[in-house]
Amino acid sequence: MVERFRTHGEALRLRPVAIQFLMRIEAILPPGEFEIHYGTTFVGETVPEEVGCAGVTVCGIARSLTALEFNLDDDPLEYAEALIRYRDRLIEERNDAERPPE
């Protein structure tokens, strides 16, 4: 049996807090380069920390949907920086794939 650290109701009550945290991340990100899918946001029930998760897409890059897991007690800047690194890696991979063979 899975150990639960909060009920489903408690996790649902934390969802608005998680969405506010995501909005703080979004405010740091370059405008128009990421889409945070707020409708996918949830807070975990089976971890002791208040951990949220949401889907994020890098705009203009195919198959770039990723799950962003975040701790509500952390600094949003670290997650914004991680998303920017993820975007940069995807752009580099796309450019490498499009580069003609030598």
C-alpha positions as CSV (number, residue, x, y, z in Angstrom):
1,M,0.0,0.0,0.0
2,V,1.2,3.5,-0.9
3,E,1.9,5.8,2.1
4,R,-0.1,9.1,1.8
5,F,1.1,12.3,3.4
6,R,-2.0,14.3,2.6
7,T,-5.5,13.5,1.5
8,H,-6.8,14.1,-2.0
9,G,-8.8,17.1,-0.6
10,E,-5.7,18.5,1.0
11,A,-3.8,18.2,-2.2
12,L,-6.7,19.9,-4.1
13,R,-6.6,22.8,-1.6
14,L,-2.9,23.3,-2.4
15,R,-3.5,23.4,-6.1
16,P,-4.1,27.2,-6.2
17,V,-0.9,27.7,-4.3
18,A,0.9,25.6,-6.9
19,I,-0.7,27.7,-9.7
20,Q,0.5,30.9,-8.0
21,F,4.0,29.4,-7.8
22,L,3.8,28.6,-11.6
23,M,2.7,32.1,-12.3
24,R,5.9,33.3,-10.5
25,I,8.0,31.1,-12.7
26,E,6.2,32.3,-15.8
27,A,6.9,35.9,-14.9
28,I,10.6,35.2,-14.9
29,L,10.6,33.3,-18.3
30,P,11.1,35.1,-21.6
31,P,7.7,36.1,-22.9
32,G,6.1,33.9,-25.6
33,E,8.7,31.1,-25.4
34,F,7.0,28.7,-23.0
35,E,3.4,27.7,-22.4
36,I,2.6,26.5,-18.9
37,H,-0.5,24.2,-19.0
38,Y,-2.2,25.3,-15.8
39,G,-5.0,22.8,-16.2
40,T,-2.5,19.9,-15.6
41,T,-1.4,21.3,-12.2
42,F,-1.6,19.0,-9.2
43,V,0.1,18.6,-5.8
44,G,1.3,15.2,-4.8
45,E,-0.3,13.1,-2.1
46,T,2.4,10.5,-1.7
47,V,5.5,12.7,-1.0
48,P,6.1,14.4,2.3
49,E,7.1,17.7,0.7
50,E,4.5,20.0,-0.9
51,V,5.5,19.1,-4.5
52,G,3.5,20.2,-7.5
53,C,3.7,19.2,-11.1
54,A,2.4,20.7,-14.4
55,G,3.0,20.3,-18.1
56,V,5.1,22.9,-19.9
57,T,5.7,23.3,-23.6
58,V,8.5,25.1,-25.4
59,C,6.8,27.1,-28.1
60,G,7.8,26.4,-31.6
61,I,9.6,23.1,-30.9
62,A,7.9,19.9,-31.7
63,R,7.4,17.3,-29.0
64,S,8.7,19.6,-26.3
65,L,6.0,18.9,-23.7
66,T,7.6,18.2,-20.4
67,A,6.5,17.7,-16.8
68,L,7.8,20.4,-14.5
69,E,8.0,19.1,-10.9
70,F,8.5,21.8,-8.3
71,N,8.7,22.2,-4.5
72,L,6.4,24.9,-3.3
73,D,9.0,26.0,-0.8
74,D,11.8,26.6,-3.4
75,D,12.8,29.7,-5.3
76,P,10.9,29.9,-8.6
77,L,14.0,31.2,-10.3
78,E,15.7,27.8,-10.2
79,Y,12.8,26.3,-12.1
80,A,12.7,29.1,-14.7
81,E,16.5,28.6,-15.3
82,A,16.0,24.9,-15.6
83,L,13.3,25.4,-18.3
84,I,15.5,27.8,-20.2
85,R,18.3,25.2,-20.1
86,Y,15.8,22.6,-21.4
87,R,14.7,25.0,-24.2
88,D,18.4,25.7,-25.2
89,R,19.1,21.9,-25.2
90,L,16.1,21.3,-27.5
91,I,17.1,24.1,-29.9
92,E,20.7,22.7,-30.0
93,E,19.4,19.2,-30.7
94,R,17.1,20.5,-33.4
95,N,19.9,22.5,-35.0
96,D,22.2,19.4,-35.0
97,A,19.5,17.3,-36.6
98,E,18.9,20.0,-39.4
99,R,22.6,20.5,-40.1
100,P,23.6,18.9,-43.4
101,P,26.1,16.1,-43.2
102,E,29.7,17.1,-43.9
